[in-house]
Structure formats: C-alpha cells, structure tokens
Amino acid sequence: MRTFDLIRDAVLPEFRDRVADYLIEYESVLRDASGDPHVQQAVAYQLRGYLRGLNTTRVLGMADWEELDRRVVATWLSPVQDAADAD
C-alpha cells in the first residue's frame, strides 16, 4: 500500500475527509518526479510536521505516526532513493 493511502486509512474516520483535502497538496508535489528536489524535500518535511500534528491531536495513533514518519523519511528524505520507491 502506498504512503498516502496508509495515511488516509490511519486517520480516524470522522477526520478523513478533512485530512484528505490537505493531503492532495502534499501528494501532488511529492509525486511529481520532474519537480524541484529542494521543493520536494521542503514539502516532505512539512508533511512530517502535519503528521506529527495529527498524532498530537489524537487524530492519528502513535504506532501509525511512527510508521508513516519512517516511510516519509525513507521515501523522500533519504540521501539515496530508488525512483521506484517514490510514491
């Protein structure tokens, strides 16, 4: 399952629509393979902060947050990444 699908599934049902609206912005930048790598890195850090905020407000569980944070780092913030892993 892809990272953004995992995020949507991990969010409490009553917040999924609102979170999905915000995720569209992050997703469009991070999925753009031709995008500026510096912009993608900045957006990946913003996504990590957004996920942390969802965890803090208990919209997202701790175990889910830890796994999603790990995936964001591995996919968009690792120094060497495989293009096939970008989702």
C-alpha positions in Angstrom: 0.0 0.0 0.0 1.3 3.4 -0.8 2.2 6.1 1.8 -0.7 8.4 1.1 -3.2 5.5 1.2 -1.8 4.5 4.5 -2.2 8.0 5.9 -5.8 8.1 4.8 -6.5 4.7 6.4 -4.7 5.6 9.6 -6.8 8.8 10.3 -9.9 8.5 12.5 -12.9 8.1 10.2 -14.5 11.4 11.3 -11.5 13.3 10.2 -10.7 11.5 6.9 -12.4 13.9 4.5 -10.7 17.0 6.1 -7.3 15.3 6.1 -7.8 14.1 2.5 -8.2 17.7 1.4 -4.9 18.7 2.9 -3.1 15.6 1.6 -3.9 16.5 -2.0 -1.4 19.4 -1.8 1.4 17.3 -0.4 0.7 14.4 -2.7 0.8 16.5 -5.9 4.2 17.9 -5.1 5.8 14.7 -3.9 4.5 12.6 -6.7 5.8 15.0 -9.4 9.0 13.2 -10.5 10.1 16.2 -12.5 9.7 18.6 -9.6 12.4 20.6 -7.9 14.2 18.3 -5.4 14.6 21.1 -2.9 10.8 21.9 -3.0 10.0 18.2 -2.6 12.3 18.0 0.4 10.7 21.0 2.0 7.2 19.6 1.4 8.3 16.2 2.8 9.4 18.0 6.0 6.1 19.8 6.1 4.2 16.5 5.7 6.2 15.1 8.6 5.1 18.1 10.7 1.5 17.7 9.6 1.5 14.0 10.6 3.1 14.9 13.9 0.3 17.4 14.5 -2.3 14.7 13.6 -0.7 12.5 16.2 -0.6 15.2 18.8 -4.3 15.9 18.4 -5.0 12.2 18.5 -6.4 12.0 15.0 -3.6 9.5 14.2 -2.3 6.8 16.6 1.3 6.7 17.8 2.1 3.4 16.0 0.6 4.7 12.8 2.5 8.0 13.1 5.9 6.3 13.7 5.4 4.0 10.6 4.2 6.9 8.4 7.1 9.1 9.6 9.6 6.4 8.8 8.0 6.0 5.3 8.2 9.7 4.5 11.9 9.8 5.6 12.7 6.7 3.6 10.8 7.7 0.5 11.5 11.5 0.2 14.2 12.4 2.6 16.9 9.7 2.3 20.0 10.8 0.6 19.8 7.9 -1.9 16.4 6.8 -3.0 15.2 4.4 -5.7 12.8 6.1 -8.1 10.6 3.0 -7.9 10.1 3.7 -4.1 8.7 7.2 -4.6 5.0 7.2 -4.0 
